[in-house]
């Protein structure tokens, strides 16, 4: 009897070591990323690079993201049921959804997917799509919708109780149709420099460290790239994750390093190489407003960023503009940068990964590490 008791005691003592030698449980999170039809837009391929095949261990399990491209047609054909999370990056693709029947089917499939427990993560254009639509032109200081804004508003899914403070007007129409180059609004920061190296600005945004995505992050702010995306105005129960800085990006009392002017399209000017003429300072009005929020929709979780945690960032820098005889929108851009300190491309990748894992339904202690 004593020998049996000794054997049981030794076996119990050895159990932790035996368990520690067992491989962790494998769990795969299936992620659908909406494709892009515009090759120059880097947000979709950046999302794929950040998410696909990323593996981490937490709480005794090994998790792996498995990401695949998904088209609008795939969504309409019910393919979302094969995934755990839908990611819509910094693209809108609003003009591909002109058919009312297809748009209604597309909306219904995504709403049902999230309401049934699927996760949704979106940035910039993906944030606009998730909300209730755009604030009216009058609420943003304008008289009319632009065509871009009308399509963006029409495509809104309504899975997040926010409205977007979002201007979107191409600079050609702003001059020729609206007779007001400044109508381009905050979208100037993407139109006036279309290169990934120069578009948008980098801001030191306030972050909410009580939210699971930022829990354990030891600072109150983070540099995040903004590329003319929305501020997200709450109209219901949301958690504010990130807030834009209190200082306006551009304007009479805006940040001098990032203030820009509206440019008038002048196709018949002399010399013939000069198509743009610099005008008044652009006023931005998203200072201090929410940049990222989370919420629930039915059984599912939603995280949306008006800015771009997937994009590379820099520290410092100043915008400069030169009104000379060779101003071109599509070459050097109408604004350029100097004196920037580029940070590693992966600087904010952990924000994307933790957001995707959280909307997939993982508990706080199961999220990827803060890197």
WOKA-V589608 format. One record per residue. N is the residue number from 0. RES is the residue in one small letter. PHI is phi in degrees with one decimal (none if undefined). OMEGA is omega in whole degrees, 0 to 359 (* if undefined). Layout:
n: (N;N)
res: (RES;RES)
phi: (PHI;PHI)
omega: (OMEGA;OMEGA)
This chain:
n: (0;1;2;3;4;5;6;7;8;9;10;11;12;13;14;15;16;17;18;19;20;21;22;23;24;25;26;27;28;29;30;31;32;33;34;35;36;37;38;39;40;41;42;43;44;45;46;47;48;49;50;51;52;53;54;55;56;57;58;59;60;61;62;63;64;65;66;67;68;69;70;71;72;73;74;75;76;77;78;79;80;81;82;83;84;85;86;87;88;89;90;91;92;93;94;95;96;97;98;99;100;101;102;103;104;105;106;107;108;109;110;111;112;113;114;115;116;117;118;119;120;121;122;123;124;125;126;127;128;129;130;131;132;133;134;135;136;137;138;139;140;141;142;143;144;145;146;147;148;149;150;151;152;153;154;155;156;157;158;159;160;161;162;163;164;165;166;167;168;169;170;171;172;173;174;175;176;177;178;179;180;181;182;183;184;185;186;187;188;189;190;191;192;193;194;195;196;197;198;199;200;201;202;203;204;205;206;207;208;209;210;211;212;213;214;215;216;217;218;219;220;221;222;223;224;225;226;227;228;229;230;231;232;233;234;235;236;237;238;239;240;241;242;243;244;245;246;247;248;249;250;251;252;253;254;255;256;257;258;259;260;261;262;263;264;265;266;267;268;269;270;271;272;273;274;275;276;277;278;279;280;281;282;283;284;285;286;287;288;289;290;291;292;293;294;295;296;297;298;299;300;301;302;303;304;305;306;307;308;309;310;311;312;313;314;315;316;317;318;319;320;321;322;323;324;325;326;327;328;329;330;331;332;333;334;335;336;337;338;339;340;341;342;343;344;345;346;347;348;349;350;351;352;353;354;355;356;357;358;359;360;361;362;363;364;365;366;367;368;369;370)
res: (x;x;x;x;x;x;x;x;x;x;x;x;x;x;x;x;x;x;x;x;x;x;x;x;x;x;x;x;x;x;x;x;x;x;x;x;x;x;x;x;x;x;x;x;x;x;x;x;x;x;x;x;x;x;x;x;x;x;x;x;x;x;x;x;x;x;x;x;x;x;x;x;x;x;x;x;x;x;x;x;x;x;x;x;x;x;x;x;x;x;x;x;x;x;x;x;x;x;x;x;x;x;x;x;x;x;x;x;x;x;x;x;x;x;x;x;x;x;x;x;x;x;x;x;x;x;x;x;x;x;x;x;x;x;x;x;x;x;x;x;x;x;x;x;x;x;x;x;x;x;x;x;x;x;x;x;x;x;x;x;x;x;x;x;x;x;x;x;x;x;x;x;x;x;x;x;x;x;x;x;x;x;x;x;x;x;x;x;x;x;x;x;x;x;x;x;x;x;x;x;x;x;x;x;x;x;x;x;x;x;x;x;x;x;x;x;x;x;x;x;x;x;x;x;x;x;x;x;x;x;x;x;x;x;x;x;x;x;x;x;x;x;x;x;x;x;x;x;x;x;x;x;x;x;x;x;x;x;x;x;x;x;x;x;x;x;x;x;x;x;x;x;x;x;x;x;x;x;x;x;x;x;x;x;x;x;x;x;x;x;x;x;x;x;x;x;x;x;x;x;x;x;x;x;x;x;x;x;x;x;x;x;x;x;x;x;x;x;x;x;x;x;x;x;x;x;x;x;x;x;x;x;x;x;x;x;x;x;x;x;x;x;x;x;x;x;x;x;x;x;x;x;x;x;x;x;x;x;x;x;x;x;x;x;x;x;x;x;x;x;x)
phi: (none;-62.6;-66.2;-64.9;-62.5;-62.9;-63.6;-63.1;-61.0;-63.3;-65.6;-63.9;-64.5;-83.8;-55.8;-57.2;-68.3;-65.1;-63.0;-65.3;-83.8;-73.6;-66.3;-66.3;-64.9;-96.9;-132.9;-107.5;-106.6;-89.5;-118.5;-99.7;-113.3;-64.6;-75.0;-121.5;-100.5;-110.6;-57.8;-76.8;-79.9;-89.8;-58.0;-60.2;-65.4;-63.8;-58.5;-61.8;-63.6;-71.6;-94.6;-61.9;66.9;-72.7;-127.4;-148.2;-117.0;-158.8;53.1;77.7;-133.2;-108.8;-107.7;-137.6;-82.3;-121.1;-105.0;-139.7;-73.3;-135.1;-99.0;-59.0;-62.8;-59.9;-62.1;-63.5;-88.1;84.3;-72.6;-61.2;-64.0;-85.9;-127.7;-101.6;-139.8;-108.6;-112.7;-113.5;-74.3;-76.0;-138.2;-112.9;55.5;-61.4;-72.4;-83.3;-120.2;-78.3;-73.3;-60.5;-65.0;-64.1;-63.1;-63.4;-64.5;-59.5;-61.3;-61.0;-63.0;-69.6;-61.7;-66.1;-59.9;-71.4;-60.4;-88.6;116.7;-72.2;-102.0;-131.8;-129.1;-139.7;-128.9;53.9;-59.2;-67.5;-74.8;-57.4;-66.0;-72.8;-79.8;-93.8;116.2;-92.3;-58.4;-63.5;-53.6;-61.5;-70.7;-108.1;91.0;-119.7;-96.9;-137.5;-71.4;-89.3;-60.3;-57.8;-65.8;-61.2;-67.3;-62.4;-64.1;-67.6;-86.5;-61.1;-85.8;73.5;-97.0;-130.5;-79.8;-136.2;-115.2;-92.6;-84.5;-141.7;-93.9;-150.3;-147.8;-72.1;-66.4;-68.1;-65.6;-58.5;-80.9;-80.2;-95.9;-87.4;57.1;-148.8;-54.5;-72.3;-62.0;-57.7;56.4;-68.7;-68.2;-56.4;-73.0;-104.2;-66.3;-79.2;-152.5;-92.3;-87.3;-64.0;-75.0;-126.5;-69.7;73.7;-138.9;-112.0;-123.3;-90.0;-93.3;-73.8;-118.3;-93.7;-78.9;-87.9;-79.3;-53.7;-64.1;-107.1;-62.2;96.3;-77.2;-85.0;-130.2;-96.1;-142.5;-151.3;-76.9;-133.4;-75.4;-119.6;-129.4;65.2;-83.7;-83.9;-87.7;-111.1;-90.2;-67.6;-127.9;-175.6;-82.5;-136.1;-105.6;-81.4;-95.6;-140.1;-125.7;-65.9;-58.6;-72.1;-88.8;-61.8;-66.7;-146.3;143.9;-62.0;-113.9;-88.2;-67.5;-63.0;-75.5;-124.2;-70.9;-132.1;-106.4;-77.6;-116.6;-91.9;-75.2;-128.8;-68.0;-112.0;-81.3;-118.2;-74.4;-68.0;-81.5;-102.9;-101.0;-137.6;-128.3;-74.2;-124.2;-76.0;-70.9;-79.6;-100.2;-104.5;-138.2;-109.7;-57.8;74.3;-93.0;-62.6;-101.8;-146.8;-140.2;-130.8;-162.5;-108.6;-132.3;62.2;-88.5;-101.1;-109.8;-129.9;-131.0;-133.9;-118.3;-73.4;-101.3;-126.5;-67.3;-81.0;-83.0;-66.5;-130.2;-140.3;-111.0;74.6;97.3;-134.4;-78.1;-134.7;-124.9;-130.1;-92.2;-117.3;-93.8;-143.2;-92.1;-133.8;-68.8;-99.5;-112.7;-78.3;90.5;-89.9;-137.0;-138.1;-119.1;-148.0;60.0;-102.3;-108.7;-73.1;-101.0;-55.6;-56.1;-87.5;-49.5;-112.7;-60.4;-63.2;-65.5;-61.6;-65.0;-67.9;-64.8;-64.0;-65.3;-67.7;-69.5;-72.1;101.6;-72.5;-71.6;-56.7;-78.7;-105.9;-73.6;-58.7;-70.7;-81.0;-111.1)
omega: (179;181;179;179;179;180;180;180;180;180;179;180;183;185;181;180;178;180;182;180;180;179;179;177;181;179;181;176;185;187;174;178;180;184;179;177;180;186;184;180;188;185;180;179;175;178;180;180;184;190;192;177;175;183;174;178;179;174;174;180;175;183;178;171;173;186;178;175;177;179;175;178;177;179;180;180;173;184;182;182;179;187;177;185;170;175;172;185;185;175;177;182;185;186;177;185;183;181;185;181;179;180;179;178;180;179;183;181;181;180;179;179;182;181;181;176;177;179;178;175;181;175;175;178;177;175;176;182;185;188;183;183;181;166;182;177;181;179;178;175;181;181;188;168;166;179;179;183;180;179;179;181;182;184;186;185;181;177;175;183;177;168;186;166;189;169;173;180;181;187;177;180;180;178;191;183;185;179;182;181;181;178;176;176;183;179;174;185;171;182;188;173;188;182;178;179;187;185;178;178;175;184;175;187;174;179;181;185;173;177;183;181;182;179;183;174;193;182;182;182;180;176;180;180;175;182;175;180;189;156;188;187;185;173;181;186;178;170;179;184;184;179;176;178;183;181;178;180;183;178;181;177;183;179;183;182;184;179;178;180;169;181;179;177;185;187;185;182;176;3;186;179;185;183;186;179;185;182;187;177;177;177;174;187;178;182;177;181;181;177;180;180;170;178;172;171;188;180;186;178;181;170;178;177;171;177;192;176;179;185;172;184;175;177;177;178;177;172;170;180;179;178;182;184;182;181;181;181;192;180;179;184;181;165;182;185;171;175;178;171;182;178;182;181;183;187;184;183;181;178;178;185;179;178;181;180;182;179;174;176;181;175;183;183;180;185;176;182;171;187;*)
